[in-house]
Amino acid sequence: MTDVNDATALAELVRERNATPLELVDDAVARIERLNPELNAVICPMFDQAREAAHGELPDGPFKGVPYLLKDILAACKDVPLTSGSRMLKDFVPDHDSELVARLRRAGFIFVGKTNAPEFGFLPTTEPLLYGPTHNPWDTAYTVGGSSGGSSAAVAARIVPAAHANDGGGSIRIPASCCGLFGLKPTRGRITLGPDLGDIMNGLVVEHAVTLSVRDSAAILDATQGPMPGDPYFAPPPARPYVEEVKAPPGKLRIAFSVRAPTGVDVHADCIAAVKDAAKLCEELGHHVEEKDPPIAGDMLSQAFMVPWTAGAAATLDGMGMLSGTTATPDNVEPLSMALAEMGRGHSASAYLVAVSLLQRIAREVARFMEQYDVWLTPTLAEPPLPLGSFDAPEGNPIAPLMRAAAFAPFTPIQNVTGQPAMNVPLFWNNAGLPIGAHFIGRYGDEASLFRLAAQLEKARPWIDRKPPLCA
């Protein structure tokens, strides 16, 4: 098997004729067959399609011949099931590619399968009833996070070096933290959601990837970023390719760090230690670092966020029902999803607009805070990875998993509200051997500064050769 660190290096093997796309696909398939029975990360193999693509004429993109996995939410791939982790959609097959999938194809990626996700991406753990739980390769008794949990488990286990992910409240950064990966949430509107969608939940949801290396994340964003005709808005275009930013020095950055959650939930000592360790490393690298909390009203954030989130749940069930010709019922949709949708249908139009205004107010307050700093550093999560089953709903209380999620992930939804780019950087592991991410937030539209800083941190404290026990 080919043992190469990242997607950029695999693509170089193909360009130098030291490996063929078919050899890379066969290697990835072999790893899926060997590791997936324990991980349950890949829920829809695409081996025949991948081998056919590898035999054919591939686009001459930056990742020509490199195997890739698609998360089973939003990534419409023609003639391949798209279930969103729900029994309601188990028979739904799209008849076209989403624009992101088309761009990934043009970049030269070969899709070898689709990955597990919680139903409709509503939880920060990957334990859907349809497919069962995905297991963390660092310790299979623990969650991989969510909602991009299957993708993150597969990348952490070195099945593929990068995989598709998306993020509506932390769903790139949360599993990246749980699995020890680099995970960048881009600026709102950086990658189109077309052709089927303009935005989701008033702009909370963005697309991208989880990766082993910083340079892969930058190159994938270069290949996929930008609007398509009809998009309601889009991010400011970058000054130059992100792969060039990775090679550039970050300069002396002004970095604020916080260890307190705006919502007031307790933050585990391991997560505080990870932030203070990252802050110390940044200071040693020459940056100005100080502890400072932005003025965020936690109660307002929580209450306002839940309005578009629950309204979005209702719209998801209704819209998916129309698209697939099915109806959401307790027999085909999990209790939490049904309860969220019921809550969402209870909001008036005026309540929705008030919530949007409150979230926009929070975004402006954070933007003013970011005028003083180039980067804001927080824990990615308030707790280390939790045991599988921690988000199970007790009888008669279907909303309990959402309350547990709010305590687990109080930091990441803020950037979905503000639209800012943010990244999980895997710099710290606790005494139990579980990864604990550091969460760096940039100014709106400024992925460039984050990539430059991430590359500097990656060089100072490399993580790519730190592999989970499952890979040993």
Backbone hydrogen bonds, N-H to C=O, Kabsch-Sander energy under -0.5 kcal/mol:
donor,donor_aa,acceptor,acceptor_aa,energy
4,V,2,T,-0.7
10,L,6,D,-1.8
11,A,7,A,-2.6
12,E,8,T,-1.6
13,L,9,A,-1.8
14,V,10,L,-1.7
15,R,11,A,-2.5
16,E,12,E,-2.5
17,R,14,V,-1.3
18,N,13,L,-2.8
19,A,13,L,-1.0
24,L,20,T,-2.0
25,V,21,P,-2.6
26,D,22,L,-2.9
27,D,23,E,-2.2
28,A,24,L,-2.2
29,V,25,V,-2.8
30,A,26,D,-2.4
31,R,27,D,-2.1
32,I,28,A,-2.4
33,E,29,V,-2.7
34,R,30,A,-1.8
35,L,31,R,-2.9
36,N,32,I,-2.3
38,E,35,L,-1.2
39,L,35,L,-1.8
40,N,36,N,-3.1
43,I,41,A,-0.6
43,I,114,K,-1.9
44,C,114,K,-1.5
46,M,112,V,-2.3
50,A,46,M,-2.5
51,R,47,F,-2.5
52,E,48,D,-2.2
53,A,49,Q,-2.4
54,A,50,A,-2.5
55,H,51,R,-1.7
56,G,52,E,-1.1
58,L,56,G,-0.8
61,G,59,P,-1.7
63,F,107,A,-3.0
64,K,61,G,-1.3
65,G,108,G,-2.1
66,V,63,F,-2.3
68,Y,110,I,-2.4
69,L,162,A,-0.6
70,L,113,G,-2.2
72,D,115,T,-1.7
73,I,71,K,-0.6
75,A,71,K,-0.6
75,A,73,I,-1.0
76,A,74,L,-1.9
77,C,75,A,-0.5
79,D,94,P,-2.6
80,V,77,C,-2.2
82,L,92,F,-2.1
84,S,72,D,-1.4
86,S,83,T,-1.8
88,M,332,N,-1.1
89,L,86,S,-1.1
90,K,87,R,-1.2
92,F,89,L,-1.9
98,S,76,A,-2.6
99,E,194,G,-2.1
100,L,194,G,-0.5
102,A,98,S,-2.3
103,R,99,E,-2.4
104,L,100,L,-2.4
105,R,101,V,-2.3
106,R,102,A,-2.2
107,A,103,R,-1.6
108,G,105,R,-1.9
109,F,104,L,-1.7
110,I,66,V,-2.5
112,V,68,Y,-2.5
113,G,68,Y,-0.6
114,K,44,C,-1.5
115,T,70,L,-2.4
116,N,41,A,-2.7
120,F,84,S,-3.4
121,G,118,P,-2.5
122,F,119,E,-1.8
127,E,125,T,-0.7
130,L,85,G,-0.6
132,G,128,P,-2.5
134,T,126,T,-2.5
135,H,39,L,-2.6
136,N,139,D,-0.6
136,N,142,Y,-1.7
139,D,136,N,-0.9
142,Y,139,D,-2.3
143,T,386,L,-3.1
148,S,171,S,-1.5
149,G,147,S,-1.0
150,G,116,N,-1.8
152,S,148,S,-1.8
153,A,149,G,-2.6
154,A,150,G,-2.1
155,V,151,S,-2.1
156,A,152,S,-2.8
157,A,153,A,-2.0
158,R,155,V,-1.6
159,I,154,A,-2.7
160,V,154,A,-0.7
163,A,210,V,-2.1
164,H,69,L,-2.8
165,A,208,H,-2.1
167,D,206,V,-2.7
174,I,170,G,-3.7
176,A,172,I,-1.4
177,S,173,R,-2.1
178,C,174,I,-2.3
179,C,175,P,-1.7
180,G,176,A,-0.9
180,G,177,S,-0.6
181,L,176,A,-2.7
182,F,211,T,-2.1
183,G,181,L,-0.5
183,G,424,N,-1.8
184,L,209,A,-0.6
185,K,183,G,-0.5
185,K,422,A,-3.6
188,R,419,G,-2.1
190,R,187,T,-2.3
192,T,226,G,-1.3
197,L,193,L,-1.0
198,G,199,D,-0.5
204,L,200,I,-1.2
204,L,201,M,-0.7
205,V,200,I,-1.2
206,V,167,D,-2.0
208,H,165,A,-2.7
209,A,184,L,-0.5
210,V,163,A,-2.4
211,T,182,F,-2.5
212,L,161,P,-1.6
217,S,213,S,-1.3
218,A,214,V,-2.2
219,A,215,R,-2.5
220,I,216,D,-2.7
221,L,217,S,-2.1
222,D,218,A,-2.2
223,A,219,A,-1.8
224,T,220,I,-1.3
225,Q,221,L,-2.4
226,G,190,R,-3.5
231,D,228,M,-1.9
235,A,189,G,-1.1
244,E,241,P,-1.1
245,E,241,P,-1.0
246,V,242,Y,-1.7
247,K,243,V,-0.6
247,K,244,E,-0.5
248,A,245,E,-1.4
253,L,251,G,-0.9
255,I,253,L,-0.7
255,I,288,H,-3.3
256,A,254,R,-0.5
256,A,375,V,-2.2
257,F,290,E,-2.2
258,S,377,L,-2.7
261,A,265,V,-0.6
264,G,261,A,-1.9
268,H,382,A,-3.3
272,I,268,H,-2.0
273,A,269,A,-2.5
274,A,270,D,-1.9
275,V,271,C,-1.6
276,K,272,I,-2.5
277,D,273,A,-2.3
278,A,274,A,-2.1
279,A,275,V,-2.9
280,K,276,K,-2.2
281,L,277,D,-2.2
282,C,278,A,-2.5
283,E,279,A,-2.2
284,E,280,K,-2.4
285,L,281,L,-1.5
286,G,283,E,-1.7
287,H,282,C,-2.2
288,H,253,L,-2.3
289,V,287,H,-0.6
290,E,255,I,-2.1
292,K,257,F,-1.9
296,I,294,P,-1.9
297,A,295,P,-0.5
298,G,262,P,-0.6
298,G,296,I,-1.1
301,L,297,A,-2.5
302,S,298,G,-2.5
303,Q,299,D,-2.4
304,A,300,M,-2.7
305,F,301,L,-2.6
306,M,302,S,-1.6
307,V,303,Q,-0.6
307,V,304,A,-1.0
309,W,305,F,-1.8
310,T,306,M,-2.5
311,A,307,V,-2.6
312,G,308,P,-2.3
313,A,309,W,-1.5
314,A,310,T,-2.1
315,A,311,A,-2.5
316,T,312,G,-2.5
317,L,313,A,-2.4
318,D,314,A,-2.5
319,G,315,A,-3.2
320,M,316,T,-3.0
321,G,317,L,-1.7
322,M,318,D,-2.0
323,L,319,G,-2.4
324,S,320,M,-2.4
325,G,321,G,-1.6
326,T,321,G,-1.1
332,N,329,T,-1.4
333,V,329,T,-1.6
338,M,334,E,-2.1
339,A,335,P,-2.5
340,L,336,L,-2.9
341,A,337,S,-2.3
342,E,338,M,-2.1
343,M,339,A,-2.3
344,G,340,L,-2.6
345,R,341,A,-2.2
346,G,342,E,-0.7
346,G,343,M,-1.0
347,H,344,G,-1.4
352,Y,348,S,-2.0
353,L,349,A,-2.1
354,V,350,S,-2.3
355,A,351,A,-2.3
356,V,352,Y,-2.3
357,S,353,L,-2.2
358,L,354,V,-2.3
359,L,355,A,-2.5
360,Q,356,V,-2.4
361,R,357,S,-1.9
362,I,358,L,-2.1
363,A,359,L,-2.3
364,R,360,Q,-2.0
365,E,361,R,-2.1
366,V,362,I,-2.5
367,A,363,A,-2.2
368,R,364,R,-2.1
369,F,365,E,-1.9
370,M,366,V,-2.3
371,E,367,A,-0.5
371,E,368,R,-1.0
372,Q,369,F,-1.5
374,D,254,R,-2.1
375,V,254,R,-1.9
376,W,441,I,-2.2
377,L,256,A,-3.3
378,T,439,H,-2.6
380,T,437,G,-1.2
382,A,408,F,-2.4
383,E,408,F,-0.6
388,L,141,A,-2.6
390,S,387,P,-1.7
392,D,389,G,-1.5
397,N,394,P,-2.2
400,A,397,N,-1.4
402,L,399,I,-1.1
403,M,399,I,-1.5
404,R,400,A,-2.2
405,A,401,P,-2.1
406,A,402,L,-2.0
407,A,403,M,-1.3
408,F,404,R,-1.6
409,A,405,A,-2.7
412,T,380,T,-0.5
414,I,411,F,-1.1
415,Q,412,T,-1.0
416,N,412,T,-0.7
417,V,413,P,-1.6
418,T,414,I,-2.3
419,G,415,Q,-1.9
422,A,185,K,-2.1
423,M,440,F,-2.7
424,N,183,G,-2.6
425,V,423,M,-0.5
425,V,438,A,-2.7
427,L,425,V,-1.4
428,F,436,I,-0.6
430,N,434,L,-2.6
433,G,430,N,-2.1
436,I,428,F,-3.0
438,A,425,V,-2.0
439,H,378,T,-2.7
440,F,423,M,-2.5
440,F,438,A,-0.6
441,I,376,W,-3.0
442,G,421,P,-2.5
443,R,374,D,-0.6
446,D,443,R,-2.5
447,E,445,G,-0.6
450,L,446,D,-0.9
451,F,447,E,-2.7
452,R,448,A,-2.3
453,L,449,S,-2.3
454,A,450,L,-3.0
455,A,451,F,-2.4
456,Q,452,R,-1.6
457,L,453,L,-2.5
458,E,454,A,-2.8
459,K,455,A,-2.0
460,A,456,Q,-2.2
461,R,457,L,-2.7
466,R,463,W,-1.9
467,K,465,D,-1.0
470,L,137,P,-1.2
471,C,468,P,-2.1
472,A,469,P,-1.4
